[in-house]
Every structure is written in C-alpha cells, then in structure tokens.
Amino acid sequence: MNLEHRIEAFAKLGKFLKQFNTVKIEKNDNSEFNTLFFDAFEMQINRAHEFNGWFNKPNVLKAFKSWSEALTIENLKKWTSNYTFNDELMPKNIAIIMAGNIPLVGFHDFLSVLISGHHVIAKQSSNDKHFLPLIAKFLEYYNPEFKNKITFTEDKLPKFDAVIATGSNNTARYFEHYFGKYPNIIRNNRNSVAILTGKETKEELEGLGHDIFQYFGLGCRSVSKIYVPKNYNFVLLFNALYKFNDIINYKKYENNYDYNKAIYLMSLFKLQENGFIMLKEDESFASPIATLFYEYYDSFKNLTENLATEKEKIQCIVFNENDMNFVKLGQTHHPNLRDYADDIDTLEFLLNI
C-alpha cells in the first residue's frame, strides 16, 4: 500500500464523516460503507456521554465536522507534499499513548503514523476509547492492507520502535523515564491564550467565545487566559460571550462553576462573573473549568517577548493580526493538518526514525 492508497483511504473516511455534522446526522446514500458503519457510528455518538460525561453530542459532532473538513484529497496531498516518503522502507511499530480530554484528541497521531506507512500500537485513554476502533474498522474494510497495521491494547505495550505519548505534566515525567531510550515525542500540559486590544468587534469576541467554550475549555487549544490593555472594558466581552450562556445548563459544567466560585469567594479573590463564566486576574496559564484568567499588559512588544519565553507552556496565541505566529479569534479549534501539537513536526519525526 503506497502513499496514494493511504491518502485515498483517509479521504474516503473524511467523506463518510461529513454525514455526522452539527446541523444534522443524515445518511447520504445506501453504499456498502453506510450499510456496515453508519448506524454503528451514530450509536456511538449518541452514547458517548455515557462513557465520558464531557463528551456531549454537540462537542462530539464538532470534532467529527472538524476532521471531515480536514480529510480531503486536496488537504492530504498538500500536507504530505512537504515531505519525502519512501514506501520501500521497512515499517516501524509506533506506540501512541493518547490523552482523552476531548473527542478524537489522539486522531492526528493515529493519522500521522498510518500516513507515514508505519504501524500503530494505540493505547487509548479510558475517557476516549470507542471512536478510533470504529475508524480503524472502516479503514480496514476500505483497504484490507490496514488490517495488520493497527493494534489497540489496554495492557502492557507489545514490542515497539518509537513512541508518541501525551499526558499531564506528571505523566510526562514518567514517560520520559520509561520511554527515554526510544525515539519519542512526549507532550505535557499546554494552554492557549488570547491578546485583546479593546478594538475587537462583537463578532470577533463571539469568535473568542468559541475558543473559550468549545469542548468546555478542556482542550490544549482552548483559550484559558486573555491579556487585555489597562482600563479594558470587560462589558464588551461579557456582552459578546452571552450567546454561550446555555453552557451553564450542562450539569458537569455547572458543578465546576459552583465549586470554583465557592473556593474563590472563600479565599476572598476578586472576581468578575456573569452567571456562567468567572474572570479572575491571575498570572497562571491554566484556569479551572468555568474560569477565564486575565492579565493586563502595557506594551504589546513586551508581552509577546514574555510569551516567547513561556512557549513551552503555550499551545497557541490568539490575536487578530495577519501573522503566522498568531491564530485568528474563533479559529483555535480549526487547525489544519500541519498544526502540530506542541509545534513538534510529528510526520517529520516519523519519516526519519
């Protein structure tokens, strides 16, 4: 199976996933793929919250929509055209230890390993272990040569040649100790931040709302902190964020809101809040659920220089300037295939093992 065949398989998957979108779930045809897989995928989408309370249906469908848009022939060819592939090389066994904070969070690593021609040994998080096996079965049916390339395990990892592991700061230290002798990519906690000027339109701030609230703020690309100029008018931000007020009706989010608010009030912290999100002035990057940290800045230049020194803690910086170092407001959860986690080129790593 060469690169072209692998691209075709993932493009077919992308076309299949388009049927599960945030507007509605609708079977486009009665093809053999839909006959075999459509109902299984729909059932798993509807049941996802039973296995992980944060995986509500809208967020699962947003993840499906994002990947269906990324997995096109055009996007896959554009992505892979930047690398040199050699399908004559002996495939390696790549262990992937996946996080489970948002739906399909480990899919990019899964895709990268298979598109590079290697074999996947996936150790999934217990919080997100039902979608990838379905996707694997789809790929194996489309091209039977995938059957010997994908393994899932819940036990000790079988023999592997390299590892990609994602976890918390604590587990990353364990990963470093255990996997340090192998070629590896080891990722830990990161957060995303946004820089505001006070000149943003309501529509732009609503875009920031998507960056903050999608996946309940649990993703590394979720904005957990904003930087604002002195005398910033927070009323503008609260007015724009009001369209997301229904999030408080989700019980797990509400429980976190109530708990964190109680902690802050007992600690006599100064808060700004609107009934579904709290703003707290804080120098940290990682804010609790239902909380958005903020910090004032005097100089944009000084701020960006300071953030550069903290780049190991930051996944992406949101700012509405035409600069490749920034992500536009509202776009953090729409990465393209070359937007690698922790800015480590996964495909380059895999092609040079």
C-alpha positions as CSV (number, residue, x, y, z in Angstrom):
1,M,0.0,0.0,0.0
2,N,1.6,3.2,-1.1
3,L,1.1,6.8,-0.1
4,E,-1.6,7.4,-2.7
5,H,-3.6,4.5,-1.4
6,R,-3.3,5.7,2.2
7,I,-4.4,9.2,1.2
8,E,-7.4,7.8,-0.7
9,A,-8.5,5.8,2.4
10,F,-8.4,8.8,4.7
11,A,-10.2,10.9,2.1
12,K,-12.9,8.3,2.0
13,L,-13.1,8.4,5.8
14,G,-13.4,12.2,5.6
15,K,-16.3,12.0,3.2
16,F,-18.0,9.4,5.4
17,L,-17.6,11.6,8.5
18,K,-19.3,14.5,6.7
19,Q,-22.6,12.8,7.3
20,F,-22.2,13.4,11.0
21,N,-22.3,17.2,11.4
22,T,-23.5,19.8,13.8
23,V,-26.6,20.6,11.8
24,K,-27.9,17.1,11.5
25,I,-26.9,13.5,11.1
26,E,-28.0,12.2,7.7
27,K,-27.1,9.2,5.6
28,N,-26.3,10.4,2.1
29,D,-26.6,7.0,0.3
30,N,-27.0,3.3,0.8
31,S,-23.5,2.4,-0.1
32,E,-21.9,-0.6,1.5
33,F,-19.9,1.6,3.8
34,N,-23.1,3.2,5.2
35,T,-24.8,-0.2,5.4
36,L,-21.9,-1.5,7.5
37,F,-20.8,1.5,9.5
38,F,-23.3,4.4,9.6
39,D,-25.5,3.0,12.4
40,A,-22.6,2.0,14.5
41,F,-21.1,5.5,14.3
42,E,-24.4,7.1,15.1
43,M,-25.0,4.9,18.1
44,Q,-21.5,5.6,19.4
45,I,-22.1,9.4,19.0
46,N,-25.4,9.2,20.9
47,R,-23.8,7.1,23.7
48,A,-20.5,8.9,24.0
49,H,-21.7,10.9,27.1
50,E,-22.4,7.6,28.9
51,F,-18.7,6.8,28.9
52,N,-17.4,10.3,29.3
53,G,-19.7,13.0,30.8
54,W,-17.8,15.8,28.9
55,F,-18.4,14.2,25.5
56,N,-21.9,15.6,24.9
57,K,-23.3,15.2,21.4
58,P,-22.7,18.7,20.1
59,N,-19.0,18.5,21.0
60,V,-18.6,15.1,19.5
61,L,-20.2,16.3,16.3
62,K,-17.9,19.3,16.2
63,A,-14.9,17.0,16.4
64,F,-16.3,14.9,13.6
65,K,-17.0,18.0,11.5
66,S,-13.5,19.3,12.0
67,W,-11.9,16.1,10.8
68,S,-14.3,15.7,7.9
69,E,-13.2,19.1,6.7
70,A,-9.5,18.3,7.1
71,L,-9.6,14.8,5.5
72,T,-9.9,15.7,1.8
73,I,-7.8,14.6,-1.1
74,E,-6.6,18.2,-1.6
75,N,-5.7,18.8,2.1
76,L,-4.0,15.4,2.5
77,K,-1.9,15.9,-0.7
78,K,-0.9,19.4,0.3
79,W,0.1,18.2,3.7
80,T,2.2,15.3,2.6
81,S,3.7,17.1,-0.4
82,N,6.1,18.9,2.0
83,Y,7.8,15.6,2.9
84,T,9.8,12.8,1.3
85,F,8.2,9.4,1.6
86,N,9.9,6.0,0.8
87,D,7.4,3.2,0.7
88,E,10.2,0.7,0.2
89,L,11.4,1.2,3.8
90,M,10.5,-1.4,6.5
91,P,7.6,-0.1,8.6
92,K,8.2,0.5,12.3
93,N,5.9,-0.2,15.2
94,I,4.9,3.2,16.7
95,A,3.3,3.2,20.2
96,I,0.8,6.0,20.7
97,I,-0.3,6.8,24.2
98,M,-3.3,9.0,23.9
99,A,-5.0,11.6,26.0
100,G,-8.8,11.7,26.4
101,N,-9.6,15.3,27.2
102,I,-11.6,16.0,24.0
103,P,-13.2,13.7,21.4
104,L,-10.7,12.1,18.9
105,V,-7.8,14.1,20.5
106,G,-5.4,11.3,19.5
107,F,-6.6,11.1,15.9
108,H,-3.8,13.3,14.4
109,D,-1.1,11.0,15.8
110,F,-3.0,8.0,14.5
111,L,-3.3,9.6,11.1
112,S,0.3,10.6,11.0
113,V,1.6,7.2,11.8
114,L,-0.5,5.4,9.2
115,I,0.0,8.0,6.5
116,S,3.8,7.7,7.0
117,G,3.5,3.9,6.3
118,H,4.2,2.7,9.9
119,H,2.2,0.5,12.1
120,V,0.1,1.9,15.0
121,I,0.0,0.4,18.5
122,A,-2.6,2.6,20.3
123,K,-3.0,2.7,24.0
124,Q,-6.1,4.8,24.3
125,S,-7.3,6.8,27.3
126,S,-10.2,5.2,29.1
127,N,-12.0,8.6,28.6
128,D,-12.0,8.2,24.8
129,K,-11.6,4.7,23.6
130,H,-14.7,4.0,21.4
131,F,-14.3,6.1,18.2
132,L,-10.8,5.1,16.9
133,P,-11.6,1.3,16.8
134,L,-14.6,2.1,14.7
135,I,-12.5,4.3,12.4
136,A,-9.9,1.5,12.2
137,K,-12.5,-1.0,11.1
138,F,-13.7,1.5,8.4
139,L,-10.2,1.8,7.1
140,E,-9.6,-1.9,7.2
141,Y,-12.7,-2.5,5.2
142,Y,-11.8,0.1,2.6
143,N,-8.3,-1.3,2.2
144,P,-7.6,-4.7,3.9
145,E,-3.9,-3.9,4.0
146,F,-4.6,-1.7,7.1
147,K,-5.6,-4.9,9.0
148,N,-2.0,-5.7,10.0
149,K,-1.1,-2.1,10.7
150,I,-3.4,-1.1,13.6
151,T,-3.4,-2.6,17.1
152,F,-5.2,-1.5,20.2
153,T,-4.1,-2.5,23.6
154,E,-5.2,-1.9,27.2
155,D,-2.3,-3.9,28.7
156,K,1.4,-3.6,28.6
157,L,2.6,-2.3,25.2
158,P,3.9,-5.0,22.9
159,K,7.3,-4.5,21.2
160,F,7.6,-1.1,19.6
161,D,10.3,1.0,17.9
162,A,9.2,4.5,18.8
163,V,6.6,6.2,20.9
164,I,4.4,9.3,20.9
165,A,2.9,9.9,24.3
166,T,0.6,12.7,25.5
167,G,-0.4,13.3,29.1
168,S,-0.2,15.6,32.1
169,N,3.0,17.3,33.4
170,N,3.2,14.4,36.0
171,T,2.8,11.6,33.5
172,A,5.2,13.3,31.1
173,R,7.9,12.8,33.7
174,Y,7.0,9.2,33.9
175,F,7.0,8.9,30.1
176,E,10.5,10.5,29.9
177,H,11.8,7.9,32.4
178,Y,10.2,4.9,30.8
179,F,10.5,5.8,27.1
180,G,13.6,7.9,27.1
181,K,15.7,5.2,25.4
182,Y,13.4,5.1,22.4
183,P,12.9,7.7,19.7
184,N,10.0,9.7,21.1
185,I,7.7,12.7,21.2
186,I,6.4,13.3,24.7
187,R,3.9,16.0,25.3
188,N,2.6,17.5,28.5
189,N,0.1,20.2,29.6
190,R,-0.3,23.3,27.4
191,N,-2.8,26.1,27.3
192,S,-3.8,28.7,24.8
193,V,-4.0,32.5,25.4
194,A,-5.6,35.4,23.6
195,I,-4.4,39.0,23.3
196,L,-7.1,41.7,23.1
197,T,-6.7,45.3,22.2
198,G,-10.2,46.6,23.1
199,K,-10.9,47.3,19.4
200,E,-12.4,43.9,18.6
201,T,-15.9,43.8,17.2
202,K,-18.7,41.9,18.8
203,E,-18.4,39.2,16.1
204,E,-14.7,38.8,16.8
205,L,-15.3,38.5,20.5
206,E,-18.0,35.9,19.8
207,G,-15.3,34.0,17.9
208,L,-13.2,34.1,21.0
209,G,-16.2,32.6,22.8
210,H,-15.9,29.5,20.6
211,D,-12.2,29.4,21.5
212,I,-13.1,29.5,25.2
213,F,-16.2,27.3,25.5
214,Q,-15.9,24.6,22.8
215,Y,-15.2,21.3,24.5
216,F,-15.9,23.1,27.8
217,G,-12.4,24.6,27.7
218,L,-10.8,21.2,28.1
219,G,-8.6,21.2,25.0
220,C,-5.0,22.4,24.8
221,R,-6.2,24.8,22.0
222,S,-8.9,26.1,24.3
223,V,-8.2,29.7,25.4
224,S,-7.8,29.7,29.2
225,K,-6.3,33.2,29.6
226,I,-6.6,36.6,28.0
227,Y,-4.3,39.6,28.0
228,V,-6.0,43.0,28.0
229,P,-4.8,46.6,28.0
230,K,-5.2,48.8,31.0
231,N,-8.7,50.1,31.5
232,Y,-10.1,47.4,29.3
233,N,-14.0,47.4,29.1
234,F,-15.0,43.9,30.2
235,V,-18.6,44.8,29.4
236,L,-17.8,44.4,25.7
237,L,-16.5,40.9,26.4
238,F,-19.4,39.8,28.6
239,N,-21.9,41.1,26.1
240,A,-20.3,39.1,23.3
241,L,-20.0,35.9,25.4
242,Y,-23.7,36.0,26.4
243,K,-24.6,33.9,23.4
244,F,-22.8,31.0,25.2
245,N,-24.9,31.2,28.4
246,D,-26.6,27.9,27.8
247,I,-23.4,26.1,28.8
248,I,-24.3,26.6,32.4
249,N,-27.3,24.2,31.9
250,Y,-24.9,21.3,31.4
251,K,-24.6,19.7,34.8
252,K,-21.0,18.9,34.9
253,Y,-20.0,22.4,33.9
254,E,-22.5,23.9,36.4
255,N,-21.0,21.8,39.2
256,N,-17.5,23.1,38.3
257,Y,-18.7,26.7,38.1
258,D,-20.4,26.5,41.6
259,Y,-17.4,24.7,43.2
260,N,-14.7,27.0,41.8
261,K,-16.8,30.1,42.6
262,A,-17.2,28.9,46.2
263,I,-13.4,28.4,46.5
264,Y,-12.7,31.8,45.1
265,L,-15.2,33.6,47.3
266,M,-13.9,31.8,50.5
267,S,-10.4,32.8,49.5
268,L,-11.6,36.4,49.1
269,F,-10.4,36.6,45.5
270,K,-11.7,39.4,43.4
271,L,-13.9,38.1,40.6
272,Q,-15.9,39.3,37.6
273,E,-18.6,36.9,36.6
274,N,-21.9,36.7,34.7
275,G,-23.5,33.6,35.9
276,F,-21.7,31.1,33.6
277,I,-18.0,32.2,33.5
278,M,-15.8,33.8,36.0
279,L,-12.9,36.2,35.2
280,K,-10.0,36.2,37.6
281,E,-6.8,38.2,37.4
282,D,-4.1,35.7,37.6
283,E,-0.5,35.2,36.2
284,S,-1.1,31.4,35.5
285,F,-2.0,30.0,32.2
286,A,-4.1,27.0,33.2
287,S,-7.5,28.2,34.5
288,P,-10.1,25.8,36.1
289,I,-13.3,24.9,34.2
290,A,-15.7,27.9,34.0
291,T,-12.9,30.3,34.8
292,L,-11.0,32.6,32.4
293,F,-7.8,34.1,33.7
294,Y,-6.8,37.6,32.6
295,E,-3.8,39.8,32.9
296,Y,-3.1,43.4,32.0
297,Y,-0.4,44.5,29.6
298,D,1.2,47.9,28.9
299,S,3.3,47.1,25.8
300,F,2.4,44.6,23.1
301,K,6.1,44.2,22.3
302,N,7.0,43.3,25.9
303,L,4.0,41.0,26.1
304,T,4.9,39.0,23.0
305,E,8.5,38.8,24.2
306,N,7.4,37.5,27.6
307,L,5.1,34.9,26.0
308,A,8.0,33.7,23.8
309,T,9.9,32.9,26.9
310,E,7.0,30.8,28.1
311,K,6.4,29.0,24.8
312,E,6.8,25.6,26.3
313,K,3.6,26.2,28.2
314,I,1.6,27.7,25.4
315,Q,-0.2,25.8,22.6
316,C,-1.2,28.8,20.5
317,I,-1.6,32.5,20.8
318,V,-4.9,34.1,19.5
319,F,-4.7,37.6,18.1
320,N,-6.4,39.2,15.1
321,E,-3.3,40.2,13.2
322,N,-2.1,38.7,9.9
323,D,0.9,37.0,11.4
324,M,1.7,33.3,11.1
325,N,2.6,33.2,14.8
326,F,-1.0,34.0,15.8
327,V,-4.3,32.2,15.4
328,K,-7.3,34.4,14.5
329,L,-10.1,34.8,17.0
330,G,-12.6,31.9,16.7
331,Q,-10.1,29.6,14.9
332,T,-8.3,27.7,17.6
333,H,-10.4,24.6,17.2
334,H,-10.0,24.5,13.4
335,P,-6.3,23.5,13.0
336,N,-5.1,22.3,9.6
337,L,-3.1,19.1,9.2
338,R,0.3,21.0,9.6
339,D,-0.7,22.5,13.0
340,Y,1.2,20.0,15.1
341,A,0.6,19.7,18.9
342,D,3.4,21.4,20.8
343,D,4.8,22.6,17.5
344,I,6.6,19.3,17.0
345,D,6.5,18.1,13.5
346,T,5.1,14.6,14.0
347,L,5.3,13.5,10.4
348,E,8.9,14.6,10.1
349,F,9.8,12.6,13.2
350,L,8.0,9.5,11.8
351,L,9.7,9.7,8.4
352,N,13.2,9.9,9.9
353,I,13.1,7.1,12.5
